[in-house]
Amino acid sequence: MPLAIVVGVVVLLVSLNLAEVLLVVGGRGDSMAPTMPACNGRGLAEGFTYRFRDPDRGEIVVFHASGEFGGVFTPDANASGSLEKRVIGIPGDTVVGQGGRVLVNGTKADDIQTPPFPRVRLGRDEYFVLGDNRTFSQDSRDFGPVPRDAIFARTILVIWPFGRFGVPVYNKALAPPGGPLCSP
């Protein structure tokens, strides 16, 4: 009987992962460090919430993207790969990097040091995402806004390493570690 329970749990977890309802994310990069552990850190993401509402500013979202680490990424709802970044701007916002900070609709988003970037006006169903490790992140400053249909989950928990287990917090006074932190 215990084997049947184990098999049932495995089948359930695989099914939830394939349906993008509950999945393990991360483990490859350092663009969300130190919020998400760099290199081998893992998070748990859930794809249930965004079936009923849109992403909010400050959430760490997971979106489909084509490309590979060390290369160029492109948000793409039909891609099998994925990235996780923090939502900074939502549809209708104007986002700009100036004076070492990110401004959203003229208001400072946080105190995370950010290199300057040009003003972006977000259209309908467009989101501006940034890595928390701003000096070492490929994000909307590089590939542009992320379309809503590419966003499918939000990261809700750090699960590895166990010493970092817990809810990822948006530390608006974060001092990013820079990079690179991970070996290719």
C-alpha positions as CSV (number, residue, x, y, z in Angstrom):
1,M,0.0,0.0,0.0
2,P,2.8,2.6,0.8
3,L,4.2,2.2,-2.8
4,A,0.8,3.1,-4.2
5,I,0.7,6.3,-2.1
6,V,4.2,7.3,-3.3
7,V,3.3,6.6,-6.9
8,G,0.1,8.6,-6.5
9,V,2.0,11.6,-5.0
10,V,4.6,11.5,-7.8
11,V,1.9,11.4,-10.5
12,L,0.0,14.3,-8.8
13,L,3.2,16.4,-8.6
14,V,4.2,15.7,-12.2
15,S,0.6,16.5,-13.4
16,L,0.6,19.8,-11.4
17,N,4.0,20.7,-12.9
18,L,2.9,19.9,-16.5
19,A,-0.2,22.0,-16.0
20,E,2.0,24.8,-14.7
21,V,0.0,25.0,-11.5
22,L,2.8,24.1,-9.1
23,L,6.5,24.0,-10.3
24,V,10.0,24.3,-9.1
25,V,11.9,27.2,-10.6
26,G,15.4,28.7,-10.6
27,G,18.7,27.1,-10.2
28,R,20.5,28.5,-13.2
29,G,21.2,32.2,-12.8
30,D,22.0,35.0,-10.5
31,S,19.8,37.9,-11.7
32,M,17.4,37.6,-8.8
33,A,20.1,37.4,-6.1
34,P,20.1,37.8,-3.2
35,T,16.3,37.5,-3.0
36,M,16.4,34.1,-4.8
37,P,19.6,32.2,-4.0
38,A,22.1,32.4,-7.0
39,C,23.3,29.4,-9.1
40,N,21.7,26.4,-7.4
41,G,18.8,28.0,-5.5
42,R,15.3,26.8,-6.1
43,G,11.9,28.4,-5.6
44,L,8.3,27.1,-5.7
45,A,6.0,28.9,-8.1
46,E,2.3,28.6,-8.5
47,G,0.3,29.2,-11.7
48,F,-3.2,29.2,-10.2
49,T,-3.5,32.8,-9.2
50,Y,-2.8,34.3,-12.6
51,R,-5.7,32.4,-14.1
52,F,-8.0,34.8,-12.1
53,R,-6.0,38.0,-11.8
54,D,-3.1,39.9,-13.4
55,P,0.4,40.3,-11.8
56,D,0.9,43.1,-9.3
57,R,4.0,45.3,-9.0
58,G,6.6,43.8,-6.7
59,E,5.7,40.1,-7.4
60,I,8.3,37.7,-8.8
61,V,6.8,36.3,-11.9
62,V,7.7,33.3,-14.1
63,F,7.3,33.8,-17.8
64,H,7.9,31.8,-20.9
65,A,11.0,32.9,-22.9
66,S,13.1,31.5,-25.7
67,G,16.9,31.7,-25.5
68,E,19.7,30.2,-23.4
69,F,21.9,31.3,-20.5
70,G,24.8,33.3,-21.8
71,G,22.7,34.3,-24.9
72,V,19.8,36.5,-25.6
73,F,16.3,35.8,-24.2
74,T,13.0,36.8,-25.7
75,P,9.7,36.6,-23.9
76,D,7.5,34.2,-25.8
77,A,4.2,32.7,-24.7
78,N,4.9,29.6,-26.9
79,A,8.5,28.9,-25.7
80,S,9.3,26.0,-23.4
81,G,11.9,27.9,-21.4
82,S,11.2,30.3,-18.6
83,L,12.7,33.1,-16.6
84,E,11.8,34.7,-13.2
85,K,11.9,38.4,-12.6
86,R,10.2,41.1,-10.5
87,V,7.3,43.1,-11.9
88,I,8.2,46.8,-11.7
89,G,5.7,48.2,-14.2
90,I,2.2,47.2,-15.1
91,P,0.0,48.1,-18.1
92,G,-0.3,51.9,-18.6
93,D,2.8,52.7,-16.5
94,T,5.8,54.7,-17.6
95,V,9.1,53.3,-16.4
96,V,12.6,54.9,-16.6
97,G,16.0,54.4,-15.0
98,Q,17.5,57.7,-14.0
99,G,19.7,59.0,-11.2
100,G,20.6,55.4,-10.2
101,R,17.0,54.5,-9.5
102,V,13.9,53.2,-11.3
103,L,11.0,55.6,-11.5
104,V,7.5,54.3,-12.2
105,N,5.0,57.1,-13.2
106,G,7.6,59.6,-11.7
107,T,7.8,57.8,-8.3
108,K,10.8,55.9,-7.1
109,A,10.1,52.2,-7.2
110,D,12.8,51.2,-4.7
111,D,16.3,52.0,-3.6
112,I,18.1,49.3,-5.6
113,Q,20.9,50.9,-7.5
114,T,20.1,50.7,-11.2
115,P,22.0,51.8,-14.3
116,P,20.1,54.4,-16.4
117,F,17.7,53.2,-19.2
118,P,15.3,55.0,-21.5
119,R,11.7,55.7,-20.7
120,V,9.3,53.0,-21.6
121,R,5.5,53.5,-21.8
122,L,3.8,50.1,-21.2
123,G,0.9,49.2,-23.5
124,R,-2.1,47.1,-22.8
125,D,-1.1,43.7,-21.5
126,E,2.6,44.7,-21.1
127,Y,4.8,44.3,-18.0
128,F,8.2,45.7,-17.2
129,V,10.3,43.2,-15.3
130,L,13.7,43.6,-13.7
131,G,16.1,41.2,-11.8
132,D,16.9,42.3,-8.3
133,N,20.6,42.0,-9.1
134,R,20.2,44.9,-11.5
135,T,23.8,45.3,-12.7
136,F,23.8,41.6,-13.7
137,S,20.4,40.9,-15.1
138,Q,19.0,40.4,-18.5
139,D,15.5,41.8,-18.3
140,S,13.0,44.3,-19.8
141,R,15.8,46.8,-20.3
142,D,17.2,44.3,-22.8
143,F,14.3,42.4,-24.3
144,G,11.5,44.9,-23.7
145,P,8.2,44.5,-22.0
146,V,6.8,41.0,-21.3
147,P,3.4,40.3,-22.8
148,R,0.8,39.2,-20.3
149,D,0.2,35.9,-22.1
150,A,3.8,34.9,-21.5
151,I,3.5,35.3,-17.7
152,F,2.1,32.1,-16.2
153,A,3.2,31.8,-12.5
154,R,4.5,33.7,-9.5
155,T,7.3,32.6,-7.2
156,I,5.9,32.1,-3.7
157,L,8.6,30.3,-1.7
158,V,12.4,29.7,-1.6
159,I,12.8,26.0,-1.1
160,W,16.6,25.5,-1.6
161,P,19.0,25.8,0.0
162,F,17.0,24.8,3.2
163,G,18.8,27.5,5.1
164,R,17.0,30.1,3.0
165,F,13.6,28.4,3.1
166,G,10.8,31.0,3.3
167,V,8.8,33.6,1.4
168,P,10.9,35.7,-0.9
169,V,10.7,39.3,0.4
170,Y,10.9,42.5,-1.8
171,N,13.7,44.3,0.0
172,K,13.4,47.8,-1.5
173,A,16.7,48.9,0.0
174,L,18.6,45.8,-1.4
175,A,22.3,46.1,-2.2
176,P,22.7,43.7,-5.2
177,P,25.8,41.5,-5.1
178,G,26.8,42.2,-8.7
179,G,28.2,39.3,-10.7
180,P,28.9,37.0,-12.2
181,L,28.1,34.7,-9.3
182,C,27.7,31.5,-11.2
183,S,30.2,29.6,-13.3
184,P,29.1,28.9,-16.9
